[in-house]
Amino acid sequence: MHKPLYIKEFLAAFEQVVPQALAYDWDAVGLQMGDVNTPLTGILTTLDVTEAVVDEAIEQGVNLIMSHHPIMFKPMKKIDFSTVKGRLIKKCLLNGLTIFSAHTNYDRVDGGMNDRLADRLALVNREMLVEEDEIKNVKLQVFVPHTHKEILDEALTRLGIGTMGNYEACVYETDGIGRFQPTDKADPFIGERQTREAVEEVKLEYLITHDQVSNALSIIDEVHPYETPAFDLIPLLNTGKVRGIGRVGDLTEPISFHPFIKKVKETFGLDGVRVAGQSDKLIKRVAILGGSGEKFTMAALKKQADVYITGDMTFHSTQDIAALGLNIIDAGHYLESVMKDDFKEICQAIFKKTDCDYPIVVSRVNTNPFRFI
Ligand SMILES: [Zn+2]
């Protein structure tokens, strides 16, 4: 028998992996509906939330749907049960389902949608298709009495703090003496009011990203025994990682356009794709962006991609970009459905860390509105 895990606890752990702060302002990510103060019974991962997907979740007895596309992308003014969306919401609520979406935050996070797409094509020498901002690094140093060193370090590193390249839980430790004198108003954990105190303390230093600061401070607040914990946040000039969307990278071996199309179809399990550009072109450098990537065609050209794989391309812009020499594979928006397996992996890792075990169902519903005949 595994210990119960509340949906809000699971979502807090998911937030560490895919922070909502990374989403674009216009997006509608995170909790879409439901009661997060409910014990989790299981998870269903899906690209879209349709009625068939909701039926599947009910049938499988899971109460959390983790989707990529938000169910309520456009703000609603009323919930009319006679509409498709209204009926869907009614069904979710009556069946106690919680719906949570990670959309552009998952597109942008390191190791998210676009990295996973590039992984599947084994692209090397990878860079961002569109560079958006640099992740700022911060040095966190926190001074803690010896007795609480382990517990604080464990709580911080569990959040992914102290990750450097392929190394996790990186911390530098220095012993020292902390001196202080509690005032009349203080409620000291160690020492007496109005008496000078000296305590053997440890300074723990971590490299953290700017996004991790608020989580780190709430952990210090929660775990540090002192009434007023001492810590420093020092902005660093070290170059941080660049964040952005889409990926560009090289194939290990150049390949002609037609065999490459076949490879893309096989890799992503696609029945058909629309292509444009020169049929005899040799493909070495590949740009890929899941979803509707039409507005980034010039970025793909600038990054010297031979082909750009994305979805939702329209007639005229495809015509224009192909004339400039960039080949296009419109693999459809449904290309993104590979995230169903990737979300499962993320959920499994969270269960492993939290010592829980619940069913994770990868939706079998094909939510692609298009089919090839
Ligand atoms: Zn999408």
Residues whose N, C-alpha, C, O or C-beta is under 5 A from the ligand:
A	BS01	ZN	G291 E336
